[in-house]
Structure formats: C-alpha cells, structure tokens
Amino acid sequence: MKQVQHKKRILVAPLNWGLGHATRCIPIINALIAHHFEPIIASDGAALLLLKKEFPKLKALELPSYDISYSKKANSFKLKMIIDSPRIINTIHREKKFVDAMITSHKISGIISDNRFGVRHKEVPSIFLTHQLRVLSGNTTWLSSKLHQNIILKFNECWVPDYMGTSNLSGELGHVKGFESSIKYIGPLSRFEKKDMPMTYDLLVILSGPEPQRTLLEEHLIKELKSCKGKVCFIKGIVETEQQRTEFNNIAFYNFMTSTQLETAINESKLILSRSGYTSIMDYAKLEKKAFLIPTPGQFEQEYLARKFKSENIAPYCEQKKFRIEMLDEVKAYSGFKYSNSQTNYNNLFGPF
C-alpha cells in the first residue's frame, strides 16, 4: 500500500500591530500553499481575525498579545514603550512556551515570524520577517537597533521585503552596513495585483494602526472631508465579524474590506490618503498609485518613510494635526509610486524547510 505523504506544516506568526504585519504575510501564505506546504496561522486580535477571514480553511491559533497601543501625545510614545517593556518581555516568554508545545503537538517543520520575537525554536528552521534592520527611536536609535539585531541573530534567517540595491523602499531601515546575519532581500510583498480599471473614486482613505491614534485620525479626516466634492471611499480599518457599509453625502464608509475588495478599491481610485506604514507603501508601489501620507504621531519609522518619499518627489505628507483637505492638491507635483518587477524565487526561499 502506498504511504500517504503529509505536507510539511509551517507556522506563520505576524505581530498584531495595526494590520500591516498580517496583510504582508498573505502572499507568503499563498506561496506556501502553492508550494505544497500546510501553513498554520498564529497571531492575536485584529491580525488573527483578518487572516482567519482570508484563509477560513487553515488552522488558526491564538498567541499571547503584546497589547501594543499608543499614547495620545506623540512625544510620550517612547516613554510608554519603556514602561510597557516588562509586559512585552513576559509575552515573549509566553510565546516561547507556546511554540515549544506547538512543535510537538502539531509537528511543525518551520517557522516564519513577522516581528514576533519569541516565535522561534532551535529544532526547526526559524525565519524572522522584518524591514527594520535599523529601528529608529530618536537619540536611542543605536540602542533600539542593536537590541533588534540581537533578536534577529537568534533566528536562522532574516527575510527583508525590499529590493537589495539603492533604489529601494525601506531606505536606511532595511539596509545596514556591517550587520552580520543571514539576510535575504526577497523583494516587496503585496497581496495585490495592478489592474486596468475605470476610476470610481476620486479619493480612497485607508486607516490602520493601533489606538487611540487610528480613531483620532478618523475623527479629524471626517471633519475635513465635509468640504470634499469628489467621490470618496473611507475604510476605517476596524476588522469586525461582519462588514458594515454606510453612506453620507459623497462618502461611502466601510469598517473593513477583504483583500479582493481592497485591491479593487485601490485600483479604482485616483488618489490614496493613508498612514505611511511600510506595508501600505509596498501596496502602493505594486499598484503604482499616487498617495498623500500622514505618519502616525511619534512613530519614528513612519515619519522617516514619509520624509524619504517627499524628498524623492514620490509623495507629499504632513503631520496629523496639520492636515487640511486642500493639501491633497499637492499630490499633482509628485510622481507617485513605481514598481520594479521582481519575481521572488519561492523554491529557493522555502529551501530551509
């Protein structure tokens, strides 16, 4: 009798900090399935809920939560992270115990951790996915970067979702000289494809990120959009059990969209207004869109990316509290995002498994 060969199981565990870590894992999960692996999803909160909606047939497990949130004041973010660090360290220890149990009970053959520090195991190939080899934190950047690099070194490989050369998306975040690690630049990750479609919306607003800053931006934008004359689609970035759609004058509001719906909405929109999170940037590059960026207050990474793309004449930005609807006209003077087609060789990438 012919023996049935079981697919190798790969644990895919994105951080629940906004939705970007989860959404950029979607193309990796699809590639694992296409290459005859069996992905198992592990996360918490909105990230886990989103992936369960995207992959209802896959096994999904809940990890301990880092419970990351922002303070209302931007300049208090770093202090809050320091205060929260004992709880985060405790969560990392709990993650390790979870993985120890998973390796045996679910026969895991490999791990892909998107910025979850404790999701690794010495007995199976463990991959760390990040675009931040350098972690910006103001005058403590040297320390935060060193701590992050020390964590990366505990993994077998580090995958950076960006181009290797100087024409790249992550800039100094993902390109560091002198850091000795098994780094692979795998090209930008996006779950979307560029399609030629008629323009339905003049403006697409996409919100994401931890509270309370997500809500503060939502409230500010709704006030500003009252004077917007074009057709607007407003996605709040709140993942719930059921999708909700409401309309007010020329604005269609959604609590969230599935990947297929969001791909269509971005392709059908003349202009995007959103945070400058790295996953969003990869999506806009893939779909070659024009965007206006509003970095999350106090998040050095998003502020750096917004400045980078403004200096490269790709996209304008402004501080959250200073945004006014008429600023969207500035986009006309910028080139918008472009994409250099690079096919990821998943056969080689999944080689460690």
N, C-alpha and C positions, 0 to 999 in steps of 0.2 A: 504494500500500500504506500502511495506517495505521501511523504510527510508535508504538512502544511507549513509554509514558511511565514512566520509572523513579521509584520512590519516593525522596524525599529521605532521606538517611541522617543520623541524629542519634547522636552519641557520648554515651553516658550513663556517667559515671565516678564511682562513690561511693568514699569513703575506706574502707579496711579497718581500722576501729577499733571493735571489737565488731561487732554485726550491724545496728545501727540505721540507719546511713547507707545500707546496701544495701536493707533492707526498706522504707524510706520512698521509695526510688526505684521500687519495684514499681508503685504506682498511676500514676506518671508514665510508666513504660514501657508499661503497658497503655493509657494515654490516647494516647500516641504511635501505637501500633498502630491504635487505634480511629480516629485522625485521618489514617490512611494514610501515616504515616512508617515508616521502617525503622530501629528502634533497633539500635545496636551497643553491647554491654556491654563495659566496660573496668574492671578492678579487679585485686585480687590476694587471695591467701589465702582465708579462710573467706567473705569477702564475695563474691568471684568464684564460689566453689563454690556458694553459696546461690543466686545469680542464675542460674547455669547449670542448677540443678535446677528453678528456677521457669520458665525460658524456654529449654528444651532446643533449640528450633528457631532461636534467634537466634545470630548470630555473637558470640563472646565472646573477648576479648583480655586478655592479662595485662600489667598495668602494673608498673613498679618499685615495690617495697614500702617504705613508710615504716618498717615494722618497729617499731611503737609498742608498748611494754609498760610496765607499772607496776612500781615497786619494791615490796617487801613492806611497807615502812614508809610510811605515808601522807604524813608530813611531808617525805619525800625526793622526792616526785613532781616538784615544780617544778625541783629541782636536776638530776634525771635528764633532764628535758626540755631544760634548758640544755646539759647535756653532750652530748645527742643531736642538738642543733641543726645542727652541721656536716653530719652524715649526712643529716638531713632536707632541708637546702638542696641537697645533692648529688642527692637523689632528685627534687626539684622540677626541677632542670636536666635530669635524665634523662627526666622526664615531658614536658617541652617538646620534646625531640628526638623522642620517641615520637609526639607529636601532629603535629609537622612532617611526619613520614613518613606518618602516617595520612591527613592532609588530601589528599595526592596519591594515595596508593595505594588508598584506599577512597572517595574523592570525598565527604568529609564536608561536609554543609551546615550543621551546627550542633552545639554542644557544651553539655551540661548536666553541670557538675562539682559534685558534692556534697562540698565541703571538700577537694578536691584542687587545690592551689594552682597547679600547673604545667600543668593540663589546660585550656588556652585557646589561642586563635590569633587574630591580628589580622585574618585574611582571612575568618573565618566568625563569625556571632553566637555569643558565648560567655556562658553563663549560670552564675552561682555560686549554689548552693542552700545556705542555712545558716539556722539560727535564732539564731545568735550574732553580732549586730552589736556587742555588748559581750562580751569574753572575760574572765571573772573569773579572777584569779590572785593574790588577796590584795592585798598592798601594791604590786604591779606591774600591777594591772588597767588603769591608764591606758595603760601601755606595750603590754601584750598586745592591748588593744582597738585602739589606734592602728595597730599592725602589721597586725592582721587587716583593719581598714578600708582600709588602703593596698592590700592584696591584692584586696579586693572591688572597688576602684575600677579595677582593671586589666581587669575583665570588663564586658561591655555592659550586663548587668542582674544584679540580685541578687533571688532569689526567697526570701521568708521564709515558711515553712509555719506560719502562725499567723493569728489574726484581727488586724485593724488597730487596733481600739478598746481601751478599758481592760479590758474583760472578755476576757482572753486567756490563753494557756497559758505563754508564754515569759517574761512579765514584763519585767524590765529587760534581759534577754539580747537580746531581739528588737525592743526599742523604744527607740530612742536619738534624742534631740533634737539637731539641728544637724549630723547626718551627711549630707552632700550626696552622694547616689548614686541610681542608677535602681533604687529598691526597689519591689518588688511584693509585697504580702501576699496569698498565694494560698490561705489557709485551711489548717487542719491536714491532714496527709497520713496516711492509713491504708489499708492493703491490705484491711482487714476491713469487714464489714457486721454491724450489730446484728440478731440473730435471736432470736425467742422459742423457747427450748428448755428441756427439763426439766433440773434441776440434777443433774449426775452427780458432780461433785467438790465437797467442802467447801473444799478449798484447791488452788490451782494455783500452783506455784513455777516462775518463769521466770528462768533465769540467762543472763547475756550479759556482754560486755565483755572487755577484754584480760587476759591472765595477768600475774602469778600471782593477782590478786585474785579472778578468777572461781572458781578452784579453792579458795582459802581460804574463800570464802563457801559453796561447795558442801559442804565438809567440816564447817563449823560448822552449817549447816542440817540436814544428815543426823543429826548428834548430837541436835539439838533436836527433830527430828521423831519421834524414837523414842517420845516420850510423847504424840504427836498421835493422837487417837482417830478422827477423821473420815477420809474417803476423800481421798487426796492424789494429784495428778499432778505429777511433778517433771521439768521439762525442763532438761537441763543446759546447753544452748546450745553444744554441740560439733557442728559440721557435719562429717560424715564421708560417705564414699561410700555406705554403707548405713545405714538406720535400725536402731537397736537398742532393744529393749524388754525390761525385766526387772521383776520384781515382788518386793517384800519386805514381808511383812505387808500393811498397808493402803496401801502406796505403789507406784505404777506409775512407773518411771523410763524416760525417753526421752533419747537423746543429742541429738536434734533433732526438730522437726516441720516439715512443709511448711506453707505459708500456709493451705491449706484445713483441715488438721488442727488448726493452732493457733487459727484462727478458731472452729472448733467447740469446742475445749477451753476457750477463754476465755468463750464464750457459755454453756457448760455449768457454769461454776464460780461458786460463791458469793463467793469472795474470791481476790485475786491477791497474791502475795508476790514482789517483784522489786526490781531497781535502779530509780532514779529518772531513768533516761535519757529524753531528750526524745521519742524515737520511741515508747518504751513509753507515755509519758504521752498522746501523741496517740491511740494504740490504745485505751487505757482510756477516754478521753473519747468516742471514736467508739462504743464498745460500752457506755458508761455503767456502768462497773464500780466496785466498791469495791476498794481496794488498801492494802497496807502496804508502805512504801518503805524500802529500805536503800541509801543512796547509796554509790557506790564511794569508799573512803577516799582523801582527798587530791584528789578531783576537785571543784573549786570549783563547777562548773556543776550537777552532780547534788546537791551539798549545798545550793546555793541553791534549786533547784526543790523539794527535799524540805521545806525550811523554808517556802517560799511556800505549798505546798498544805496544810501543817499550820496555818499562820496563817489560811488561808482556810477552815479547817474542812472540807477536802475529803478529806485522807488523812493518817494519822499516819506517823511514821518514827522510826528510831533508828540509832545508829552500829552498824556491822557487828559489832564485838566485844561489844557490849552486848545484842544481840538474844537474847530468850528467847521460847519458844513461847507463853507465856501473854500476851505483849504483843499478840497478834492480837485479843484481846478488845476492845482499844481502838477498833478499827475501827467498832464499833457506834455510837460517839458522833460519827462523821463522815458527811458527806453522800454521799461518793463523787463520781466524775467525771461531768460532764454535757457534752452536746454541743449546740452551736448549729449547726443545719444551714446549711451554706453551700456552694453548688454552684460549683466552680471553672469559670470560662469558659475552657476549653482552646483554643477558637478564637482568642480574644484572646491568651492566654498564649503560644501557639505562633506568634503573628504574626511575630516576628523571623526565623523560619526560612523 
